[in-house]
Amino acid sequence: MPRYTALTIHLCLEILYNVVTVLWIQVFDRSPLPQKQSSEPPAPQPESGYVVAFGISRREQEVILLICQGRTNQEIADSLFISLKTVKDHNYRIFQKTGVRNRVELVQLVRGNGQAGQPA
């Protein structure tokens, strides 16, 4: 038997062994996959009272969430990959829609502790 034939057969059997092992694990392994740990808490749900009541957009929800975490405008801009001016524009629209005057009132509104202004 030529030298390369034995080497080729050996290599093919190793590949076959590895393929069968991977397929076996995929078919029969029912253990749950580890969940990716996220440092970011989940975004506010669309059915949240303030979201519906004030017509808050998805991006505004993200900004509100970061405000509630105590982030600065610059940190919010960095997290969402938007400019500082855009964050300030979102803040202005959020304050106008909800009728709050500052971040503290906004956080109280979101947590259900404050009185909201009239929806715009």
C-alpha positions as CSV (number, residue, x, y, z in Angstrom):
1,M,0.0,0.0,0.0
2,P,1.5,3.4,-0.9
3,R,2.5,5.7,2.0
4,Y,0.1,8.5,1.1
5,T,-2.9,6.2,0.9
6,A,-2.7,5.2,4.5
7,L,-2.2,8.8,5.5
8,T,-5.2,9.9,3.5
9,I,-7.4,7.1,5.0
10,H,-6.3,8.1,8.5
11,L,-7.0,11.8,7.9
12,C,-10.5,11.0,6.4
13,L,-11.4,8.9,9.4
14,E,-10.4,11.7,11.8
15,I,-12.5,14.2,9.9
16,L,-15.4,11.8,9.9
17,Y,-15.0,11.2,13.7
18,N,-15.1,14.9,14.3
19,V,-18.1,15.6,12.1
20,V,-20.1,12.7,13.7
21,T,-19.2,14.1,17.2
22,V,-20.4,17.6,16.3
23,L,-23.6,16.3,14.8
24,W,-24.3,14.1,17.7
25,I,-23.9,17.0,20.1
26,Q,-26.1,19.2,18.0
27,V,-28.9,16.7,17.7
28,F,-28.9,15.2,21.2
29,D,-27.7,18.0,23.5
30,R,-30.8,19.7,25.0
31,S,-29.0,21.8,27.6
32,P,-29.9,25.5,27.4
33,L,-27.3,27.7,25.9
34,P,-25.6,30.2,28.2
35,Q,-27.3,33.5,28.1
36,K,-25.3,36.5,27.1
37,Q,-24.8,38.8,30.0
38,S,-25.7,42.3,29.1
39,S,-24.7,45.3,31.2
40,E,-27.7,47.2,29.8
41,P,-31.0,46.6,31.4
42,P,-34.0,45.9,29.1
43,A,-35.6,48.8,27.4
44,P,-38.9,50.1,28.6
45,Q,-41.8,48.1,27.1
46,P,-44.0,49.8,24.6
47,E,-47.1,49.1,26.7
48,S,-45.7,51.2,29.6
49,G,-48.2,53.8,30.6
50,Y,-46.0,56.8,29.9
51,V,-44.9,55.5,26.5
52,V,-48.5,55.2,25.3
53,A,-49.8,58.3,27.1
54,F,-47.1,60.7,25.8
55,G,-46.3,59.1,22.4
56,I,-42.7,58.3,23.3
57,S,-40.7,56.9,20.3
58,R,-38.4,53.9,20.6
59,R,-35.3,56.1,20.5
60,E,-36.7,58.4,23.2
61,Q,-37.4,55.3,25.3
62,E,-33.7,54.4,25.0
63,V,-32.7,57.9,26.0
64,I,-35.1,57.8,29.0
65,L,-33.7,54.5,30.1
66,L,-30.2,55.9,30.1
67,I,-31.3,59.0,31.9
68,C,-32.9,56.8,34.6
69,Q,-29.6,55.1,35.0
70,G,-28.0,58.4,35.8
71,R,-26.0,58.8,32.6
72,T,-24.8,62.2,31.4
73,N,-25.8,63.5,27.9
74,Q,-22.3,62.7,26.6
75,E,-22.5,59.1,28.0
76,I,-25.9,58.7,26.4
77,A,-24.5,59.9,23.1
78,D,-21.6,57.5,23.3
79,S,-23.9,54.6,24.2
80,L,-26.3,55.2,21.4
81,F,-23.7,56.3,18.8
82,I,-25.4,59.7,18.2
83,S,-24.2,63.2,18.6
84,L,-24.5,65.3,21.8
85,K,-26.8,67.7,20.0
86,T,-29.1,64.8,19.1
87,V,-29.3,63.7,22.7
88,K,-30.2,67.3,23.7
89,D,-32.9,67.4,21.1
90,H,-34.3,64.1,22.4
91,N,-34.3,65.4,25.9
92,Y,-36.1,68.6,24.8
93,R,-38.8,66.6,23.0
94,I,-39.2,64.2,25.9
95,F,-39.6,67.1,28.3
96,Q,-42.1,68.7,26.0
97,K,-44.2,65.6,25.5
98,T,-44.2,64.6,29.2
99,G,-44.5,68.1,30.7
100,V,-41.6,67.6,33.1
101,R,-39.0,70.3,33.7
102,N,-35.9,68.3,34.6
103,R,-34.4,64.8,34.8
104,V,-35.5,64.2,38.3
105,E,-39.2,64.8,37.4
106,L,-38.7,62.5,34.4
107,V,-37.3,59.7,36.5
108,Q,-40.2,60.1,39.0
109,L,-42.7,60.0,36.2
110,V,-41.1,56.9,34.7
111,R,-41.1,55.1,38.1
112,G,-44.7,56.1,38.7
113,N,-44.0,58.5,41.6
114,G,-44.6,61.8,40.0
115,Q,-47.4,63.7,38.4
116,A,-47.2,64.0,34.7
117,G,-48.1,67.0,32.6
118,Q,-50.7,66.9,29.9
119,P,-49.8,64.8,26.8
120,A,-49.0,67.0,23.8
